[in-house]
Amino acid sequence: MSKNNSFDEIFQALQKAKRVLITLHPSPDGDSFGCCTAMKYFLERDFGTETRLISPSPLARDFAALPLAKEIEYIDISDVDTSAFDCTLLMDYGSQKSFSVKKMGNFSLPPSTFVINIDHHAVNDYAGTLNYVDSHQPSLCSLLVDFFIAQSVKFDTALANRLLIGVCTDSGFFTYDTNPHKALKDALFLIQQGADYLNFVLRPILYNQPLALKLYFGYLFSHLKVNETLKCGYVSVPYEEIKKLGLNGAEARLGINELQFIAEFDFVFTLIEYDDHIKGSFRSKKSVDVSLFAKALGGGGHKAAASFALPLMPFVEAEQKVFSAIRNIGIRKSA
């Protein structure tokens, strides 16, 4: 039996809520940014809901330059009194425990909090009062396209633009193999509804990346290590390098995407050191299910893209821990 509630149940709960808290996930990407601002816009426009949109950590600079970023308060969910809201909306993240940066991996909302959990990751804790998870969706914004269509919600330019951010960025501008046909279909639909792909997404995001980010990509390629037996490439990045380049977490997480297209590798991973933990990310383009590795390391995600966190330790030890998990699981390729 499915753990999912229906679109109707979620829509009706949102309609009844007078005050809604929405939070982006830590180190937010374009999908988190797009889906949260889209839902805020919809709730205010259609239901007159009083919404509060927060983020526990900064956006990447290209996203932060968009006017939509002004709608976000930078505050950790652990510092918010959720009892003041009728509903707390958590989207695009597999675990409620990880929505807080201050209490990374150990956060929990009060039991009385009414939570709606909407996600597209294969590993999800279904910790919401209401839940809807569809791991076949290429992005959370794509899931919201289906949700809004099913509920006969009007698509205007503002709503379509917000959703298009997530549809484009979470598909790597239609280069990732997580259901790219759905991403293309949704992008075309949103453009037909008035979304401005050129001026709202392509130019301000893809064509507006800071030099520091490109220098970071150069560091990754110049420090790339190879495990020929596993056909795997990997890089470990010290915290000092992240600080020297002036990158935030949302920007540092983009590095893994640059490595996944290398022909010689079946999958890649990065280990990025922060002041209090190591962030690990996997990517696969040859049907290796990296979500199994991430899950074994306490994380989760998709077959082709997954992540995890480790406590601070020497990189040699962290790399050994990752390879131990990979060997224990074994390389499993899907069709």
TORBA-561047 format. One record per residue (C-alpha): x, y, z. Coordinates in steps of 0.001 Angstrom, whole numbers, padded with zeros to 6 digits, always signed. Layout:
N
XYZ/...
end
This chain:
335
+000000+000000+000000/+001319+003433-000959/+002495+005744+001792/+001402+008680-000333/-001610+010807+000348/-003549+012070-002651/-003128+015399-004409/-006687+016216-003310/-005854+015670+000380/-002791+017900+000170/-004609+020591-001799/-007471+020672+000691/-005077+020908+003650/-003248+023819+002020/-006555+025513+001273/-007602+025346+004937/-004310+026649+006338/-004300+030367+007153/-000592+030587+008007/+002035+028421+006276/+005768+028098+006915/+007862+027066+003899/+011571+026302+004153/+014213+025709+001517/+016602+022863+002249/+020233+023472+003333/+022586+024712+000580/+019522+025251-001624/+019663+024453-005314/+017484+025808-008113/+014798+023217-007539/+014425+024099-003865/+014416+027807-004751/+011920+027340-007574/+009453+025036-005837/+009345+027036-002599/+008852+030418-004280/+006267+028855-006612/+004267+027428-003720/+004472+030719-001819/+003180+032602-004850/+000341+030120-005425/-000824+030102-001796/-000866+033882-001581/-002487+034389-004979/-005198+031714-004799/-005919+031311-001073/-004738+034594+000438/-002517+032551+002769/-000084+034304+005083/+003211+032623+004207/+006718+032835+005597/+009534+031598+003376/+012849+030825+005077/+016203+029290+004202/+018815+027878+006613/+021704+028845+004327/+022494+031287+001487/+021585+030828-002149/+024233+030580-004858/+025041+034054-006190/+023247+033634-009521/+020016+032688-007736/+020515+035364-005079/+020641+038028-007817/+017105+037192-008968/+014312+039437-007595/+012595+036340-006166/+015394+035964-003635/+014059+038998-001752/+011099+036865-000635/+013381+034676+001510/+014351+035196+005149/+017649+033587+006104/+016816+031814+009328/+017167+028204+010467/+013922+026304+010990/+015124+025318+014473/+014823+029014+015421/+011191+029301+014284/+008154+028626+016465/+006232+026292+014171/+003236+026323+016526/+002462+029792+015114/+001630+028174+011753/-001221+025941+010636/+001117+024032+008341/+004854+023567+007795/+005666+022691+004194/+008849+020676+003571/+009772+020046-000058/+012628+018536-002075/+014473+016799+000752/+014395+013197+001877/+014577+013659+005627/+012942+016082+008028/+015977+015620+010284/+018228+017405+007814/+016265+020608+007152/+018189+022387+009919/+021796+023475+009479/+022258+024152+013172/+021113+020635+014059/+022198+018838+010900/+020857+015297+010888/+019355+015619+014371/+016472+018042+013863/+012870+017150+014558/+009729+019255+014601/+007406+019161+017622/+004955+016224+017306/+002022+018651+017192/+003339+020318+013995/+001168+019707+010924/+003709+018848+008217/+003205+018401+004486/+006165+016538+002964/+006491+016648-000848/+009575+015120-002438/+011029+013393-005498/+013929+011514-003895/+013873+007718-003716/+014960+007769-000069/+012403+009657+002032/+011421+009228+005682/+007702+010004+005096/+007749+012020+008316/+004961+014380+007305/+001389+014418+008521/+000648+014251+004796/+003194+012915+002309/+003622+012736-001438/+006833+011319-002915/+007418+010488-006595/+010988+009433-007369/+010284+009254-011108/+010041+013042-011303/+013151+014827-012640/+012573+017689-010186/+010254+018797-007426/+009103+021589-009739/+008066+018937-012276/+006051+017234-009544/+004365+020577-008782/+003497+020999-012464/+001513+017753-012217/+000023+018783-008862/-001170+022156-010134/-002570+020690-013366/-004455+018005-011399/-006003+020706-009196/-006889+022990-012141/-004610+025761-010852/-004130+028707-013206/-000633+029005-014688/+000378+032630-015196/+003806+033972-016106/+004937+034401-012494/+004069+030836-011481/+005483+029355-014697/+008784+031255-014322/+009328+030001-010782/+008673+026410-011727/+010872+026643-014806/+013897+027433-012604/+013684+024021-010944/+012741+022112-014082/+015812+023446-015911/+018425+023378-013159/+017539+020015-011598/+017790+018374-015011/+021159+020051-015657/+019419+021965-018420/+018150+018640-019799/+021498+016805-019683/+020872+014431-016724/+019355+011008-017315/+016725+011215-014551/+013623+011280-016740/+014825+014039-019130/+011780+013551-021389/+009493+014669-018551/+011731+017674-017879/+011596+018718-021527/+007839+018227-021642/+007337+020331-018512/+009653+023078-019732/+007744+023367-023011/+004436+023458-021133/+005667+026225-018804/+007013+028282-021718/+003630+027940-023378/+002098+029322-020162/+004279+032428-020397/+007593+031477-018757/+010564+033430-020159/+013292+030816-020607/+015829+033203-022116/+015591+036178-019754/+014408+034548-016518/+016423+031324-016507/+019115+030964-019166/+020779+034395-018987/+020541+035121-015241/+021470+031574-014147/+023438+029576-016707/+025187+032612-018243/+025819+034361-014932/+028157+032120-012954/+030896+033816-010895/+034559+033348-011787/+035185+031809-008350/+032885+028942-009288/+034830+028222-012473/+038107+028342-010527/+036575+025814-008151/+035737+023538-011065/+039353+023871-012180/+040510+022788-008716/+038305+019698-008923/+039704+018624-012285/+043306+019283-011290/+042950+017269-008068/+040900+014430-009522/+041796+010909-008368/+040947+007707-010209/+039989+004242-009033/+040449+002244-012221/+039047-000988-010764/+035696+000629-009947/+035861+003058-012924/+035322+005861-010448/+036661+009408-010193/+036726+011329-006919/+037967+014549-005318/+038331+015677-001710/+038154+019439-001120/+039510+021000+002091/+037560+023722+003875/+040432+026172+003339/+039938+025925-000432/+036206+026661-000137/+036958+029679+002090/+039729+030939-000202/+037366+030984-003180/+034581+032560-001123/+032041+029866-002000/+028961+029028+000017/+027471+025551+000372/+024981+026051-002459/+027848+026861-004833/+030254+024191-003612/+027650+021478-004189/+027636+022285-007930/+031108+020845-008471/+030008+017230-008635/+027821+017998-011657/+030897+019020-013671/+032617+015665-013118/+029811+013324-014110/+030271+013711-017865/+033807+012278-018005/+033789+009314-020380/+036208+007115-018413/+034056+006962-015255/+030896+005031-014470/+030362+007218-011399/+032055+009992-009431/+031990+011408-005929/+033242+014464-004052/+033996+014987-000379/+033771+018647+000661/+035006+019669+004089/+033078+022291+006058/+033725+023610+009555/+031643+020913+011246/+031152+018043+008768/+032119+016542+005409/+029528+016647+002635/+029636+013765+000177/+027975+013676-003237/+027685+010932-005857/+026793+011158-009541/+026353+008358-012067/+025709+008402-015800/+026147+004725-016643/+023288+003159-014710/+025229+002607-011467/+022744+003056-008619/+024670+005457-006361/+021688+005935-004032/+022606+002559-002503/+026065+003845-001602/+024683+007065-000139/+022094+005177+001895/+024808+002925+003348/+026592+006104+004453/+023485+007542+006100/+022254+009632+003173/+020050+009081+000158/+018883+010418-003175/+018305+009162-006701/+019928+006312-008618/+021988+008829-010604/+022470+011511-007922/+022765+011065-004168/+024453+012607-001133/+025459+011953+002466/+027256+013599+005379/+030173+012394+007500/+031626+013784+010736/+034946+015588+010419/+037852+013163+009901/+041032+012984+007793/+040239+012694+004087/+042143+009413+003841/+039796+007935+006428/+036709+009438+004767/+037705+008080+001359/+038278+004631+002848/+034849+004761+004460/+033228+005601+001113/+035053+002853-000771/+034240+000365+001980/+030531+001151+001539/+030826+000817-002240/+032527-002570-001996/+030067-003852+000595/+027121-002901-001628/+028739-003848-004915/+028269-002193-008293/+024674-002718-009400/+023678-001448-012799/+020080-000846-013815/+018693-001146-017307/
end
